[in-house]
Amino acid sequence: MEFLDTAKKNKVLQSMMDIIDKRRDEIIAENKKDLDAFERDDQALYDRLVVDQAKVDSMIKSIGEVKDQGDPVGNEISSITLDSGLEIINKTDPFGTIMIIYESRPDVTIEAAVLAFKANNKILLKGGREAYHSNVVLVKCWHEALKENGLDDSWIKMLELNREQTQEFLRNPSEKLDLIVPRGGERLIEFVKQHAKCAVLISGRGNNFLYVSPKADWRKTVKVIINAKTDKISGCNALDKVLIDKNIQNFEVKTKELNETLTKLGVEVLSDEETSKILPENNQIAGKETWSEEFLAMKIVVGAIDSLDDAIERINTYSGKHSSVIMTEDSEEAKKFMEQVDSAAVYQNASTRFTDGGQMGVGAELAISTDKLHHRGPLGLKQLVTNKYYVYGDAHIRE
């Protein structure tokens, strides 16, 4: 694959920013076709689908942020010269061709492509059919930007495949494929893992937990829970489960207060067996499977837990390994929780809504990885490269 110099890549990105700005009304009009065809039975998916003037501004901003970041390709990781004179340099290197499969969000067509391209990767975009018109016009903008700068449009491709065709493509790709990122629900992830013949980087579900310690500040706790649950229900970083330690002072009073606060905000509060005794008017969870469920809705489980250790065990058993919070004023207790909970991001006294590339200083993100290889957390520009060893010798042989 040709290595593009940084200036060339940045010129493409500047062209893309100008083109999107110029064609924003057309982009919004094409998005309206998708919105009009969408049956609003899933509010979270609908929210992800919307492209308005503010969303176009956000797309332009995302491209600009990536443009302003340093080039992640060809950077030296390590260098060593052996006693024999053999020189070994480890450098960052592009993956090659990345395929991303995603649902509903047209802004992924911008963020995924800008990150892949700046990291010198080609990208295949397989968006959901619900965003078809939006994705078509955005990819046309990409192709215009590439051609303006003398580049082939094969750098950024939109795949128009149905489920069966996608399955066949994963089994027998018609072109070189180095990495697949499925960005969606568990069914999509399992589908890709089952059929893919190359590396798959999992962008997992949310199902995020918050544990309220007896040493928590209750005012802070309520504030964080409200934000994490209600700020954006369609985000994979939204909160789904609250575990209140039964040893907290005024356990029943605080549980009732939290329930009342959330209910007034339009959140459906489900109870477990213990909290149902305090909140008999609430629906009780159907069973253990509810603890594993990501809601993507104005719904939350408020349950009781016996101890910090029990909370850690519950979270590690049922969470999506995305984001987990402890509310406590005790730094040692927080340290134990954060070290032992198996999540990509662990928090003390802060909302799960911060698990986001922009909020964590990464900038635009391809996805939030819940894998442990090769990276965990927001997949930004610096994470879209692998590495390669450059070895320089002079008739060196191993004896």
C-alpha positions as CSV (number, residue, x, y, z in Angstrom):
1,M,0.0,0.0,0.0
2,E,1.2,3.5,-0.9
3,F,2.3,5.6,2.1
4,L,0.8,9.1,1.6
5,D,2.7,12.0,3.1
6,T,1.0,14.0,5.9
7,A,0.5,17.2,3.8
8,K,-1.4,15.2,1.1
9,K,-3.6,13.6,3.7
10,N,-4.4,16.9,5.4
11,K,-5.3,18.5,2.0
12,V,-7.9,15.7,1.5
13,L,-9.3,16.4,4.9
14,Q,-9.5,20.2,4.3
15,S,-11.2,19.5,1.0
16,M,-13.7,17.3,2.8
17,M,-14.5,20.0,5.4
18,D,-15.1,22.5,2.6
19,I,-17.3,20.1,0.6
20,I,-19.5,19.1,3.6
21,D,-20.0,22.7,4.5
22,K,-20.9,23.6,0.9
23,R,-23.3,20.6,0.6
24,R,-24.8,20.6,4.0
25,D,-28.3,21.3,2.8
26,E,-28.1,18.4,0.4
27,I,-26.8,16.1,3.2
28,I,-29.6,17.1,5.5
29,A,-32.2,16.6,2.7
30,E,-30.8,13.1,2.0
31,N,-31.0,12.3,5.7
32,K,-34.6,13.4,5.8
33,K,-35.4,10.6,3.3
34,D,-34.0,8.1,5.8
35,L,-35.8,9.7,8.7
36,D,-39.1,9.6,6.8
37,A,-38.7,5.9,6.0
38,F,-37.8,5.0,9.6
39,E,-40.4,3.6,11.8
40,R,-39.9,5.3,15.2
41,D,-40.3,2.1,17.2
42,D,-36.7,2.5,18.5
43,Q,-36.0,6.0,19.8
44,A,-32.3,5.3,20.4
45,L,-31.8,4.3,16.8
46,Y,-33.8,7.2,15.5
47,D,-31.7,9.7,17.6
48,R,-28.5,8.2,16.2
49,L,-29.9,8.6,12.6
50,V,-30.6,12.3,12.8
51,V,-28.4,14.7,10.8
52,D,-29.2,18.4,11.4
53,Q,-27.1,21.6,11.1
54,A,-25.5,21.0,14.4
55,K,-24.5,17.5,13.4
56,V,-23.0,18.7,10.2
57,D,-21.0,21.3,12.2
58,S,-19.9,18.4,14.5
59,M,-18.7,16.4,11.4
60,I,-16.6,19.3,10.2
61,K,-15.2,19.8,13.7
62,S,-14.3,16.1,13.9
63,I,-12.4,16.2,10.6
64,G,-10.6,19.3,11.7
65,E,-9.5,17.8,14.9
66,V,-8.0,14.7,13.1
67,K,-6.4,17.0,10.6
68,D,-4.6,18.9,13.3
69,Q,-3.3,15.7,15.0
70,G,0.1,14.4,14.3
71,D,0.5,11.7,11.7
72,P,0.5,8.3,13.5
73,V,2.3,6.4,10.7
74,G,6.1,5.8,10.6
75,N,6.8,6.9,14.1
76,E,9.7,5.2,15.9
77,I,8.6,3.1,18.9
78,S,12.1,1.7,19.7
79,S,15.6,1.5,18.2
80,I,18.4,-0.8,19.2
81,T,21.8,-1.7,17.6
82,L,23.1,-5.1,18.6
83,D,26.7,-5.8,19.3
84,S,26.9,-7.4,15.9
85,G,26.0,-4.1,14.3
86,L,22.5,-5.3,13.3
87,E,20.1,-2.2,13.6
88,I,16.5,-2.9,14.6
89,I,13.9,-0.2,14.6
90,N,10.3,-0.7,15.5
91,K,7.9,1.8,13.8
92,T,4.1,2.4,13.6
93,D,2.5,1.0,10.5
94,P,-0.9,1.0,8.9
95,F,-3.2,-2.0,9.3
96,G,-4.0,-1.9,5.6
97,T,-7.7,-2.3,4.9
98,I,-10.3,-1.9,7.7
99,M,-13.9,-2.8,7.4
100,I,-16.4,-1.2,9.8
101,I,-20.0,-2.5,10.2
102,Y,-22.3,-0.1,11.9
103,E,-25.9,0.8,12.4
104,S,-27.9,4.0,12.0
105,R,-25.2,6.6,12.7
106,P,-24.2,8.6,9.5
107,D,-21.6,10.5,11.5
108,V,-19.6,7.2,11.7
109,T,-19.3,7.5,7.9
110,I,-17.3,10.6,8.6
111,E,-15.4,9.6,11.8
112,A,-14.4,6.1,10.7
113,A,-13.2,7.3,7.3
114,V,-11.2,10.3,8.5
115,L,-9.4,8.2,11.2
116,A,-8.7,5.3,8.8
117,F,-7.5,7.6,6.1
118,K,-5.2,9.8,8.2
119,A,-3.7,6.6,9.6
120,N,-3.0,5.5,5.9
121,N,-5.6,2.7,5.9
122,K,-8.2,2.0,3.3
123,I,-11.7,1.6,4.8
124,L,-14.8,-0.3,3.7
125,L,-18.0,1.2,5.2
126,K,-20.9,-1.1,5.8
127,G,-23.6,1.0,7.2
128,G,-27.2,0.0,8.1
129,R,-29.9,0.3,5.5
130,E,-31.8,2.8,7.7
131,A,-29.0,5.4,6.9
132,Y,-28.6,4.5,3.2
133,H,-29.3,7.9,1.6
134,S,-27.2,9.7,4.3
135,N,-24.3,7.4,3.8
136,V,-24.4,7.6,0.0
137,V,-24.2,11.4,-0.1
138,L,-21.4,11.4,2.6
139,V,-19.3,8.9,0.7
140,K,-19.8,10.9,-2.5
141,C,-18.3,13.9,-0.6
142,W,-15.3,11.7,0.4
143,H,-14.8,10.7,-3.2
144,E,-14.9,14.3,-4.4
145,A,-12.3,15.2,-1.8
146,L,-10.0,12.4,-2.8
147,K,-10.3,13.2,-6.5
148,E,-9.7,16.9,-5.9
149,N,-6.3,15.8,-4.6
150,G,-5.5,13.3,-7.2
151,L,-6.3,10.1,-5.2
152,D,-8.3,7.1,-6.2
153,D,-11.7,6.7,-4.5
154,S,-10.7,3.1,-3.4
155,W,-9.4,4.6,-0.2
156,I,-12.9,5.0,1.1
157,K,-15.6,2.6,-0.1
158,M,-19.3,2.1,0.8
159,L,-20.4,-1.6,0.7
160,E,-24.0,-2.0,-0.4
161,L,-24.6,-5.6,0.7
162,N,-27.5,-7.3,2.3
163,R,-27.1,-9.8,5.2
164,E,-26.4,-12.8,3.0
165,Q,-24.0,-10.9,0.8
166,T,-22.2,-9.5,3.9
167,Q,-21.9,-13.0,5.3
168,E,-20.3,-14.2,2.1
169,F,-18.0,-11.2,1.9
170,L,-16.7,-12.0,5.4
171,R,-16.1,-15.6,4.5
172,N,-14.6,-14.9,1.1
173,P,-13.6,-11.2,0.8
174,S,-13.2,-10.0,-2.7
175,E,-10.3,-7.8,-1.6
176,K,-7.6,-7.7,1.0
177,L,-9.1,-7.3,4.5
178,D,-6.9,-6.8,7.6
179,L,-9.2,-5.8,10.4
180,I,-13.0,-5.7,11.0
181,V,-14.7,-3.5,13.6
182,P,-18.4,-4.5,14.2
183,R,-20.0,-1.5,15.9
184,G,-23.4,-2.5,17.2
185,G,-25.3,-5.0,19.3
186,E,-24.4,-8.5,20.4
187,R,-26.1,-10.2,17.4
188,L,-24.0,-8.2,15.0
189,I,-20.8,-8.9,16.9
190,E,-21.5,-12.6,17.0
191,F,-22.4,-12.6,13.3
192,V,-19.0,-11.1,12.4
193,K,-17.0,-13.3,14.8
194,Q,-18.6,-16.4,13.3
195,H,-17.9,-15.6,9.7
196,A,-14.8,-13.3,9.6
197,K,-11.5,-14.8,8.4
198,C,-9.3,-11.9,9.7
199,A,-8.8,-10.0,12.9
200,V,-11.9,-8.7,14.6
201,L,-11.8,-5.8,17.1
202,I,-14.9,-5.8,19.3
203,S,-16.7,-2.6,19.9
204,G,-18.9,-4.0,22.7
205,R,-22.2,-3.1,24.1
206,G,-22.6,-0.8,27.1
207,N,-24.7,-2.2,30.0
208,N,-22.8,0.0,32.4
209,F,-22.9,-0.3,36.2
210,L,-22.6,2.2,39.1
211,Y,-21.9,1.1,42.7
212,V,-22.9,3.3,45.6
213,S,-20.6,2.8,48.5
214,P,-21.6,3.5,52.1
215,K,-18.8,6.1,51.9
216,A,-20.4,7.9,48.9
217,D,-21.5,11.5,49.0
218,W,-25.3,11.1,48.2
219,R,-25.7,14.6,46.6
220,K,-22.9,13.8,44.1
221,T,-24.3,10.3,43.6
222,V,-27.7,11.5,42.5
223,K,-26.2,14.1,40.2
224,V,-23.9,11.5,38.5
225,I,-26.7,8.9,38.1
226,I,-29.0,11.4,36.5
227,N,-26.4,12.5,34.0
228,A,-25.2,9.0,33.2
229,K,-28.8,7.7,32.6
230,T,-30.6,10.6,30.9
231,D,-28.0,12.7,29.0
232,K,-28.1,10.5,26.0
233,I,-29.9,7.2,26.2
234,S,-28.7,6.0,22.7
235,G,-25.0,6.2,23.8
236,C,-23.2,3.0,24.6
237,N,-21.8,4.9,27.6
238,A,-25.2,5.4,29.2
239,L,-25.9,3.9,32.6
240,D,-28.1,0.9,33.0
241,K,-27.6,-0.5,36.5
242,V,-27.2,1.0,39.9
243,L,-26.1,-1.1,42.9
244,I,-26.8,0.6,46.3
245,D,-24.8,-0.9,49.2
246,K,-27.3,-1.9,51.9
247,N,-24.9,-0.6,54.5
248,I,-25.3,3.0,53.4
249,Q,-26.8,5.3,55.9
250,N,-30.6,5.7,55.5
251,F,-30.6,3.0,52.8
252,E,-34.4,2.9,52.4
253,V,-34.8,6.7,52.4
254,K,-32.1,7.2,49.8
255,T,-33.4,4.4,47.6
256,K,-36.9,5.9,47.6
257,E,-35.5,9.4,46.9
258,L,-33.5,8.1,43.9
259,N,-36.5,6.3,42.6
260,E,-38.7,9.3,42.9
261,T,-36.1,11.6,41.2
262,L,-35.6,9.2,38.2
263,T,-39.3,8.6,37.8
264,K,-40.0,12.3,37.6
265,L,-37.5,12.5,34.8
266,G,-39.3,9.9,32.9
267,V,-37.0,7.0,33.7
268,E,-38.6,3.5,34.2
269,V,-37.0,2.1,37.4
270,L,-36.9,-1.6,37.7
271,S,-36.2,-3.2,41.1
272,D,-34.5,-6.4,42.1
273,E,-35.9,-8.6,44.9
274,E,-34.4,-6.5,47.7
275,T,-35.4,-3.1,46.5
276,S,-38.9,-4.3,45.5
277,K,-39.6,-4.4,49.3
278,I,-38.9,-0.7,49.4
279,L,-40.4,0.2,46.0
280,P,-43.4,-2.2,45.7
281,E,-44.9,0.0,42.9
282,N,-42.1,-0.7,40.5
283,N,-41.8,-3.6,38.1
284,Q,-39.3,-6.2,39.3
285,I,-36.6,-7.5,37.0
286,A,-37.7,-10.7,35.1
287,G,-34.6,-12.7,36.1
288,K,-30.8,-12.8,36.1
289,E,-30.8,-12.2,32.3
290,T,-31.9,-8.6,33.0
291,W,-28.6,-7.9,34.6
292,S,-26.9,-8.5,31.3
293,E,-29.3,-6.4,29.2
294,E,-28.3,-3.1,27.6
295,F,-31.4,-0.9,27.5
296,L,-30.7,2.1,25.2
297,A,-33.8,3.5,26.7
298,M,-35.1,5.6,29.6
299,K,-34.9,2.5,31.8
300,I,-32.7,1.5,34.7
301,V,-32.3,-1.2,37.3
302,V,-31.8,0.0,40.9
303,G,-30.7,-3.0,43.0
304,A,-29.2,-3.7,46.4
305,I,-25.8,-5.2,47.1
306,D,-24.1,-6.4,50.3
307,S,-20.6,-5.2,49.9
308,L,-17.8,-3.8,47.6
309,D,-16.7,-7.3,46.9
310,D,-20.2,-8.4,45.9
311,A,-20.5,-5.3,43.7
312,I,-17.2,-6.2,41.9
313,E,-18.3,-9.7,41.3
314,R,-21.8,-8.7,40.0
315,I,-20.3,-6.2,37.6
316,N,-17.6,-8.6,36.3
317,T,-20.3,-11.3,35.8
318,Y,-22.9,-9.2,34.0
319,S,-21.6,-5.9,32.6
320,G,-20.6,-5.3,29.0
321,K,-17.0,-4.5,30.2
322,H,-17.4,-0.9,28.9
323,S,-17.7,1.5,31.8
324,S,-18.1,1.1,35.5
325,V,-18.4,3.6,38.4
326,I,-17.8,3.7,42.1
327,M,-19.3,6.5,44.1
328,T,-17.1,6.9,47.2
329,E,-15.1,9.4,49.1
330,D,-12.6,6.7,50.1
331,S,-9.6,6.7,47.7
332,E,-8.4,3.2,48.9
333,E,-11.9,1.7,48.3
334,A,-12.0,3.4,44.8
335,K,-8.5,2.0,44.0
336,K,-9.6,-1.6,44.8
337,F,-12.8,-1.2,42.7
338,M,-10.9,0.4,39.8
339,E,-8.2,-2.3,39.8
340,Q,-10.5,-5.3,40.1
341,V,-13.4,-4.3,37.9
342,D,-12.9,-5.7,34.3
343,S,-14.0,-2.7,32.2
344,A,-12.4,-0.6,29.5
345,A,-13.0,2.5,31.6
346,V,-13.4,2.7,35.4
347,Y,-14.5,5.8,37.3
348,Q,-14.6,7.3,40.7
349,N,-17.4,9.8,41.3
350,A,-17.9,10.6,37.6
351,S,-20.5,9.9,34.9
352,T,-20.0,7.0,32.4
353,R,-20.9,9.5,29.7
354,F,-17.2,10.5,29.6
355,T,-16.2,7.2,27.9
356,D,-15.9,9.0,24.5
357,G,-12.9,9.8,22.3
358,G,-13.5,13.6,22.4
359,Q,-14.1,13.6,26.1
360,M,-11.0,11.5,26.9
361,G,-8.7,13.6,24.8
362,V,-8.4,11.1,21.9
363,G,-10.5,13.1,19.5
364,A,-12.7,11.4,16.9
365,E,-13.1,7.7,17.5
366,L,-13.7,4.7,15.4
367,A,-15.4,2.9,18.3
368,I,-15.1,2.1,22.0
369,S,-13.2,-1.2,22.2
370,T,-14.0,-3.7,24.9
371,D,-11.3,-6.0,23.6
372,K,-8.0,-6.3,25.4
373,L,-6.0,-6.7,22.1
374,H,-4.8,-4.6,20.5
375,H,-6.3,-1.7,22.4
376,R,-9.0,-1.1,24.9
377,G,-11.2,2.0,25.2
378,P,-11.7,4.8,22.6
379,L,-10.1,3.9,19.2
380,G,-8.7,7.1,18.1
381,L,-6.1,8.0,15.4
382,K,-3.1,6.7,17.3
383,Q,-4.8,3.4,17.9
384,L,-5.5,2.7,14.2
385,V,-1.9,1.6,13.5
386,T,0.0,-1.5,14.2
387,N,3.8,-1.9,14.2
388,K,6.6,-3.2,12.0
389,Y,10.2,-4.0,12.6
390,Y,12.8,-2.6,10.2
391,V,16.0,-4.6,10.4
392,Y,19.2,-3.2,8.7
393,G,22.2,-5.5,8.2
394,D,25.3,-5.9,6.2
395,A,25.5,-9.6,5.2
396,H,24.5,-10.5,8.7
397,I,23.7,-14.2,9.2
398,R,22.6,-16.1,12.3
399,E,25.2,-18.7,13.3
